Amino acid sequence: AFAQVELLRVTQKLIKGNFILPGSSDAKMNPLCPLGQLGTLGPDRRDIHDGFSVSGRRTAYPAFWGHDASSMMTLAVTPNKYLSPLPRATKGRPLRKASDLWPRAGRVLIAERLWLKTQRLVSVYVDTPVLSNVWWPFNQGGENEGKPLAIWLNSTLGLLILWAEREETRGAWVDFKKPVLTGMPVLDLSALSSVQKDAMAAAYDQLCQSPLLPFPQMAQDPVRRDIDKAIAQVLGLPDFSVLRDLLAQEPVVCLKPLS
């Protein structure tokens, strides 16, 4: 998954629920669980287009459309499109019922694909359930669990696990498949105390409107530094900024060879 042996060791330990820094011994951390244990991923883009069209007016079906690197900068986003159920199937395609698709809308969105060189976020949080054309909606069945998950996924530890699960299509252009994401280890939010979850949600509230830098600049990104500090404090981990520094110089991220 990575060109640097240190990151391979860290990630291998991390997905088994152990935390290690280069040159140190293992330490236990809060348990991980498959993402699918916390909720369900929503429909893919084909199903969305088989059930809805983009509407020119406000409807009962808000959506978040697109992932433009120049405008997608913050953890918090708001619906930017509305959908209208199709009255009939489009030519050569089956009709998907809105009543089957809409219950799978979610407040947390996870990137379906990424261009690691220019983009900044692997997950965002919406204050209302939405569907999307280029993000996987994640439905946790509750309103207050999404903020901690969005913080975790955008932390360096979350990035290490997510990017280890990537499917490469062209260098830094990577995909994330639904079955892989469903089984991907994430922080087990159900095992956290209410104090821990409240602290992660508070970190989100504090940082959600602050623009992040592109992934290759993560080592100098003050917002990502604060995300990692919040994760370390909540989980009782030492400073792991060295991992952020190493990840920023990965060839697949910065498109430069290791020096």
Salt bridges, closest charged atoms under 4 A:
ASP26 OD2 - LYS13 NZ 2.98
ASP44 OD2 - ARG46 NH2 3.09
ASP47 OD1 - ARG96 NE 3.17
ASP50 OD2 - ARG93 NH2 2.63
GLU112 OE1 - ARG45 NH2 2.38
GLU112 OE1 - ARG113 NE 3.86
GLU145 OE2 - LYS197 NZ 3.57
GLU168 OE2 - ARG166 NH2 2.77
ASP175 OD1 - ARG113 NE 3.68
ASP175 OD2 - LYS177 NZ 3.91
ASP205 OD1 - LYS147 NZ 2.87
ASP221 OD2 - ARG224 NE 3.95
ASP226 OD1 - ARG225 NE 3.27
ASP228 OD2 - ARG244 NH1 2.73
